[in-house]
Amino acid sequence: MKKNLKLIIFSILISNIVPAQNPKLENDTVFDKQQIEKMDSLLYQWYIQQPNEDNSLIVDVDDDTLGVNETQDSFYIKRLQSINSFINLPYNHIVRNFIKAYTEKKRDRVEVMLGLTEYYFPIIEEILDLYQLPQELRFLPIIESGLNPRAVSRAGAVGLWQFMYGTGRMYNLTINSFIDERLDPIASTHAACKFLKDLYSIYGDWTLVIAAYNCGPGNVNKAIRRSGGKRNYWDIYYYLPRETRGYVPAFIAANYTYYFYKEHNIIPQPITYPPATDTIMVNDMLHLKQVAEVLDYPIELLRDLNPQYKVDIIPAKGRSFVLRLPKELVGPYIDKEKEIFAYKDSIFFNKKVLADPAKYLKSYRYYVPPGSVRYVYRVKKGDVLGKIAERYNVSVRQLRQWNRLRGNLIRIGQRLVIYVPERTAQRLGIARDKKS
């Protein structure tokens, strides 16, 4: 009875997220571009400081251009078989296409993602261990968000684990005007683990759990029913939503890329996060700018360590909240705690700011990633923001912020300022101008 009740609750409240899957599908010979276009959030975000506009990225690749032969297939198969994985990692042509996309077409973004695993994987692995879940599930937030805690999908899914509002609240994540714990890597990982354990109690099969995490258990239940009660993922493959079929192949390809990036000459990019952090419990209203300015620490990095605070304010009234700091700043924070809370408190917590903190936040100068190259692009016929963003390895939201655009409308001849990642600028032959 309990399981049936869970199925009903999940079917009603959880129909979130997107992506696609497949192994012994010999008849499915045509590679479906839309599968990668729908789910490829692994490669979407090149820099963690900016929010995601969507969890998809167009990968312009098809079977005719891959140039894969049987020898290469055998290498992929042997490598996948060598991974000591609790979750089965089979191989087929769709898995191969995701591997090719991740290791060849979007190397720059994969290099950044691999760098981010140095910070996020230890956090995720510790929590997975706490819930006694397979460590391989750490690859799910790679597929969901590209390890971007600020990722937001068009459907409204948010954070590393891409929780919808209803699912987040169902798993006790705080979501209000000041805080969104879907953005908190630790809180959201705890919630994701509870969700995954609930799904496993229903299906008893990790591949089905991964599929259900993506499209919701309601869709998996329908696929099982339409297949005549079969409970093997590959037997229900064609009964799943089309946009979900590539999700398990993407998961397999993410595993492959993580373990064999060296064989493809992919170099993880260093990240700006401190190697060690600690937490402070905050019991009164505090603005991140108060901490940043008193301790002389970059506000952008402080925001990255505390992405759950939507408008830079820790609303600790009647409840304690966590502030994450680099370990070396914990001592100075404790020594200067009174000074920090008193610093510009009349400015940060006056009536105007508290009445519309989001508007106040927008007055800050938009963040420019370090090392980026300033480039002025002139809009041409046929250009749209999405294509321009993809070409220069930035997000649509970044383009809007840097150019004060309210929507996606641009006109021919319009000049757009773009802060291009250094590696992308080198690849495109973009030189630094005097304003960089």
N, C-alpha and C positions, 0 to 999 in steps of 0.2 A: 504493500500500500504506500509506503514511504517513497519508493522509487517512482511509482505512478504519479504521486503528488509532485515530485521534483520535475518529472517530465512535463507536466502541465504548466508548472510555474516557469520553467525554462522556455517552453514553447511560446508563452505569452510575453514574457519580459525580455527574452534575449533573441534578437534577430539582428546581430551587429556584425560589423566588419566585412571585409571582402577577401579575395585571391583565388588559386586553382591547382590540380593534381593528376597522377597516373603510373604502372609498370607493364604488365603483359597486355598491351593494347596494340597488337601488331596491325590491326585494321585502321587504327587512328594514325594514318601516315602523314596527314597534312598538319604541320605545326600551326597552332592557333595563336597568332600575334596578340589577340585580345586577352588571352590568358595572362601573358606577361604584362601587358598594358594595365590590366586591372589590379594586379597584386604586387607589382614590383617595388614595394616600399623599402626593401632592403637597400636599394640603390638611390633612393630619392634625395636624401638630405646630405649635402656635402659638409655642412658645418653645424655643430650642435646648438650654437647660441640662437639660431633663428627658428621660429615655429614652422611646422610643415603646412603647406597649403593643401596637400592631398597626399594620400598614401599610395599613389600610383605613379609610375614613370614609364613613358613610352620607350620601349627598347626596339629599335628598328632592325629587326633580324628575322630571318625565316630560314626554313630548311635548305633552300637552294643556295644560300650564301654562307652556310655554316662550314662547309668543307670538311665534315667529320667522316673519317673512314673507320673500318672495322678495327684497325690497330689502335686508334685513339679510343674507341669504345672499350676495348679490352683494358686499356690503362685505367679508364674511369671505373670500370667494374672492379678491378683488382684493388684500387685505392679505397673505394667505398666498402669493400669486403674487409679491408684491413682495419677499419675504424671499429674500435671496441664500443659498440653502441647497444644500449638496452632496448632501444626502439629500432625496428627493422628499417634498413635503408636500401631498398631495391633500386634498380636502374632501368630506365627506358629512354626513348627519344625525347620526351618532354623534360625529364630530369636533365638529360644532356644539354638541351637548349638553355635551360636556366644556368647550368654550370658555365656554358659558353658565354652567356650574357654577363654573368658575374665576374668571370676571369678575363674577359677580353673587351667587351663593349663598354663597360663602365668601371674600369679599373680605378680611376681616381676616387670615385665615391666608395668603392669597396675598401680602398686603402684607409680612408677616414673611418669607416665603420669598424675595421679591424683595430685601429688605434683606440676607438671608444670601448672596445671589449676589455681593454686593460683596466678601465675604471668600473664599468657596469657589471662585468661577469662575476667578479668576486662578491658583489652585493647580491646579485641574483642567485648565485650558487649557494651562498650561506642560507638564504631563505628557502630555497628548494630543499636543501638538506634538512632544515627544521621541520618541513612538512613531509619528509620522506618521499620525495618525488624524484623521478629520473633527472639527472643533471642535463640530459640532452634537451630538456624543455627550455633551457636558457636561450636556445636559438629562436624561440617564438617571437620575442620582442625585436629580434633582427628583422624577421619577416614582416611583423606588424608595423614597425615604426622606424627601422634603420637605426635603432638605439637613440632616437631623438625623443626626450621626455616631453617636448612641446609639440609633438606631432598631432595634427588635427585633420581628420578625414572630412570629405564632403558630407558624409552621413552624420558627422558630429562625434565620431569616436576620438578619444583623446588619450595622449600619453604613450609611454613605452609599450604598454599592453593593449592600447586602443580600446578602452572601455567606453561603452555608450553610457549616457546619463543614468538610465534605469538600472543597468547592470552594476554600475559603480555604487549607486545608493543601496542596491540589494546586498552588496558586500561591504556595507558600512563605511564607504569612503565619503569624507566631508566635501560637499560641493556647495559653495555660496559665492557671494560677491567678492570676497577677499581670498578665498582658498579653493583650490581644486586639487584634491589629493590624488586624482587620476594622473596628475603631473608629477607627483612625488614618487620617485623610483622605488623607495622602500615600502611605503603604504600600498602602492598599486601592485607591487610584486606579492605582498601578503594576500591581497585580494585575489590576484590571478591564481595563486596557489590554491586558495580555497575553492575557486571556481573549477580549476582543473581536477581537484580531488572529487568534487561533486560529479563532474562529468565522468570520471573513471568509475565511480560507484554505479553509474548507470550502464556504461558500455563495456567496461573491463578490457578495453583494447585501446592502446595509446594512439594508434593511427586514427581510429574513429574519434578519439578525444580531441586530437589536433584539428581534425576536420570540423568537429562541433564547436570548438573554440572559435573557429573562423566564421562559420555561417550560422551558428546557433544550433542547438540540439533539435529544434523543431524541424529544420530542413534535413538533418541526418535521419531523424525518425521517419520522415516521409520517404526518403530514399530507401531505407531498409524495408518499409512496407511495400513500396512499388517494385522492389526486386524480389518479392516473394519471401521476405524474412531473412535474407542473407545478411550476415554481419561482418563480412570481410570488406574492407574499404574498396579494394579494386573490383569487387563484384557489384558494388553500388555506385561506382564511379560515374556512370552515365546518368544516373538518377539524381545526382547532386546538382545544385545550381551551377550553371556554366561558369560563373565567375569564381567559384570555389574550387574547381577541379585542379587548379595549378598549385594549390596551397601546400599539399604534401610534397610534390616535386620541388617546390621552392624551399621547403624545410630541408629536404635531402641535399639540395644544391648548396644551401647555407652551411650545412655540416661539412660537405666536401671542401668548400672554399676556405673555411676556417682551418682545416687540418692540412690542406695542400696548397696554400697560397704561395709558399716558397717555390714550389715546382713550376709556378706560372710567373715567377719573377715579380710578384706583387709585394710591395713594401708598406707595412702598416705606418700610417702617419702619426707622429707624436701629438698628444692632446695637451690642452692647457690646464686640465684639472690637477690639483695637488695630489701627490701620491698617497697621502694619508689625511683623513679628516676625523673630526670628532663632533659631538653635538652638545649644545647648551639648551637647557629648558628655559623658555621665556615666559614670564608670568604677567607681563604688562604690554600695552601697545608699543610696538617698535617698528621703525622704518629701516629698511635695508640700507638706505643712504646714510642714516646715522651711523651705522656700523662701518660702512665702507669709508666714510670721510674721517671718522675719528681714528680708525685703525690703519688708514691709508692703504686700502685694499681695493682693487678694481671692482666697481659695482657689477660689471658684466659677469665676472667670475663668481661673485657672490650670488647673483641671480641663477647662474647655472647650477650651483650647489643647492639652491632652494627654489626650484622651479614651481613648486606648488603655490607660492604666494603671488597671485595674479597681478597685484598692483603694488608690489614691493612692501606691503604692510603685513606684519605679523599681528593678527587681531586677538592678542592674548588678554581678553577680558572675561574673567570667570572660568577660564580654561587655559592650561599650559600648552604651548606649542614648541616645536623643535626648531632650533636654528643650527644649520650645519656649517662648520667653519674648518679651514685648514688647521691641522693640529697645532702648528706653530702660532696660531692666532688665539687659541683658547685661553692661554695664560694672560696675554695682554687684554683680552676681552674682560676677563674676570677682574683684573686690576683696574680697568677703566669703566666698569659697568655703569656706575652712577653718571659719569661724564657722558657716556654714550646715550643713555636715556634722556638726559637733559639737553643734549646737543640739538639746537634748532627745533625743539619740540613744539614751539608756538608756530613754526612754519609748516612742519610736516603734519601736524595734527590740528590745524585750524579748521573752522567750519567748512570753508570752501573745499579744502582737500578731502575731508571726510565725506562731504556731500557727493563728490564725483571724483573718487581717486583714480579711476581709469583715465579721465580727461587730463588729470595732472600728470600721470605717467607718460602720456603722449607728448608732453612738452619736453621730455628729455631728448637729447640728441640720439638719433637712432644708431645702434651699434654697428661699427665697421670691423669685420674680422681682421685680426692682425695678419700682416704679410700680404693682404690683398692688393690688387693693382687697380687704381681708378681708371675707368675707361668710359668715354662718352660715345654712346651708340646712337646713330640716326635711324629712326624707324623707316623701313622700306615697305613697299606694297606687299600685302600678304602676311605681314608680321602680326603675331599675337604674343601676349606676355608669356604664355606657357612655353612657346618655342624659343623665345629669346632667353628665358630663364634656363631652359635645358641646355641651350648652346653654350652659355657662359657659366654653367654649373652653380647657379644660385636658385633661390626660391622666388615664386611669384610675389609672395608677401614682402620679401626683401626689395624687389623692384618697386613695389608700391610705396614702401616706407622711404626709400632713398629718393624717390621722385615725387613724393607727396600726392600720389594718385589715390583717388577715392574708390575707383573701380578698376575694371580691366580695359577700359576704353583708351586706346592710343591712336594717334593720327600720323599719317605719312609725313615725314620730315621732322617729327618731334625728336628732341634730344633726350636720351635717357642716361643718367649716371649709373654705372654698374661697377661694383667693387668685386672684381674677378679674382677667384682663388689663384694664388701664385703659380701653382702647377698648371692650371688651365690656361693662364695667361702665357706661360712659356710655350705650351703646346700650340696655342693659336697665334703666337708671335706678337703678342700685345706688350708694348714697352711701357714702363712707368712714365706718367707725365709729371709735370712739376707740382701738381697738387696731390700726388699720392702720398 
